[in-house]
C-alpha cells in the first residue's frame, strides 16, 4: 500500500488522504464507488501513512480545513 501511495506522490505531488485512497483502490482493482469499502481502505491508508510519517518517509503538507483530512507529500 505504501508503494502505491509513494508512487502517486512522486508522480502527482501533494495529495490528500481521500485522493490516495482512490489511487490505492484503483491500483488494486476495487470499486471506487463503494463508499463503505472506501472508508475501510481510507482507515488502512491513514494507519500506514502515519507509520511512515513517524519513520520520516513522508511529510505532512497540511490539512484541509473543511474535510479535516491530511495532505501528504514526500520529504
C-alpha positions as CSV (number, residue, x, y, z in Angstrom):
1,X,0.0,0.0,0.0
2,X,2.8,2.4,0.8
3,X,4.4,1.7,-2.5
4,X,1.3,2.7,-4.4
5,X,1.0,5.9,-2.3
6,X,4.6,6.8,-2.7
7,X,4.5,6.3,-6.5
8,X,1.3,8.5,-6.7
9,X,3.1,11.2,-4.6
10,X,6.1,11.1,-6.8
11,X,4.0,11.5,-10.0
12,X,1.4,14.0,-8.8
13,X,2.9,15.8,-5.9
14,X,0.9,16.6,-2.7
15,X,-2.3,14.5,-2.3
16,X,-5.0,14.3,0.3
17,X,-5.9,11.1,2.1
18,X,-9.0,10.8,0.1
19,X,-7.1,11.1,-3.2
20,X,-4.5,8.5,-2.1
21,X,-7.3,6.1,-1.0
22,X,-8.8,6.4,-4.5
23,X,-5.4,5.7,-6.1
24,X,-4.9,2.6,-3.9
25,X,-8.4,1.3,-4.7
26,X,-7.9,1.8,-8.5
27,X,-4.4,0.1,-8.3
28,X,-6.0,-2.9,-6.6
29,X,-8.9,-3.1,-8.9
30,X,-11.5,-2.3,-6.2
31,X,-14.8,-0.5,-6.8
32,X,-14.1,3.2,-6.1
33,X,-17.9,4.0,-5.9
34,X,-18.3,1.7,-2.9
35,X,-18.4,4.1,0.0
36,X,-18.2,1.5,2.7
37,X,-15.2,-0.1,1.2
38,X,-13.6,3.3,0.5
39,X,-13.9,4.2,4.2
40,X,-12.3,0.9,5.3
41,X,-9.4,1.4,2.8
42,X,-9.1,5.0,4.0
43,X,-8.5,3.9,7.6
44,X,-5.8,1.5,6.4
45,X,-4.2,4.2,4.3
46,X,-4.2,6.6,7.3
47,X,-2.6,3.9,9.6
48,X,0.0,3.0,7.0
49,X,1.0,6.6,6.1
50,X,1.0,7.7,9.8
51,X,3.5,4.9,10.5
52,X,5.7,6.1,7.6
53,X,5.3,9.7,8.7
54,X,6.8,8.8,12.1
55,X,9.7,7.0,10.4
56,X,10.4,10.0,8.3
57,X,9.5,8.5,5.0
58,X,6.6,11.0,4.5
59,X,5.8,14.6,5.5
60,X,2.5,16.3,6.2
61,X,1.9,19.2,3.8
62,X,-1.0,20.5,5.8
63,X,-4.7,19.7,6.4
64,X,-7.8,20.5,4.5
65,X,-9.9,22.5,6.9
66,X,-13.4,21.7,5.8
67,X,-12.9,17.9,5.3
68,X,-10.4,17.6,8.2
69,X,-8.0,15.4,6.2
70,X,-4.3,15.4,5.8
71,X,-2.4,16.5,2.8
72,X,0.7,14.2,2.2
73,X,4.0,14.8,0.5
74,X,7.4,13.2,0.2
75,X,10.1,14.7,2.4
